[in-house]
Amino acid sequence: MVATISTRGSSEGLLGVLVTALLWAVLERRVLLSGVLLGLGVHFKIYPFIYAPAVVWWMDGEHMATRTTSTGKSKGNITDKSKPTQDHTFTPFQKIVAFITPERIQLIITSLVTFAGLNIVMYAIYGMPFVTHTYLHHVTRIDHRHNFSPYNVLLYLTSSASSSSSHIPIDAASLMADHQITSPWAIKIESVAFAPQLLLSTVLIPLVGAKKDLATTMMAQTFAFVTFNKVCTSQVCLFSSTPLYNPSLHL
């Protein structure tokens, strides 16, 4: 299905390759390559940024010192096992310091430089329209056609109200505007619909699953992001990521 949709002008197939390559690079502990692929993926289409928290959370001292399977599970330590392990009790400050590792810093800097560099080049070529159509458009976008989102009906009613306001007399329109300003529902749903989506896909799911199984976590992030997206069409269904989850699937 992803391949078929891509023939209609969508880039989901190529993006699926980038995301899969990102997972492979992370599991192989190729930090620089991971950062480049992450920055390229986010520039190519915004949503791969949701994988950054999972990758960063996964890259602790234990995982960076062990070989991993294709699903992100530990396969065996490559460090010296003759050294006895000690149980330490760390203070919150020590935990924060321990979290800031060279690999994590390298990944963040590399991905940011890649992302920023590509955006600067595109801005130099296309100017402000690039920023508008690439990023700002998604904040106020209302698309109620072929939309499987839980916000679909609400977005449909919102678009209907905004389009019909042009046919309302000036006095009535001004009264409606005054009501909208004082109404507790004045905040537009298209601007706040990201909240539950981002909370699930960038915070809760990575914290719960990233260190256990990175591939499954990324699959769950994708599923949550698509499910709670305010515009959910067939084009955003990345079924190409399903095989990465199959080794852990029990049906």
PyMOL commands that set and color helices and strands:
alter all, ss='L'
color gray80, all
select helices_A, chain A and resi 2-6+12-27+31-44+47-58+61-64+92-99+102-126+128-140+152-167+170-182+189-192+194-209+214-227+234-236+239-248
alter helices_A, ss='H'
color red, helices_A
select strands_A, chain A and resi 66-68+74-77
alter strands_A, ss='S'
color yellow, strands_A
deselect
rebuild
show_as cartoon
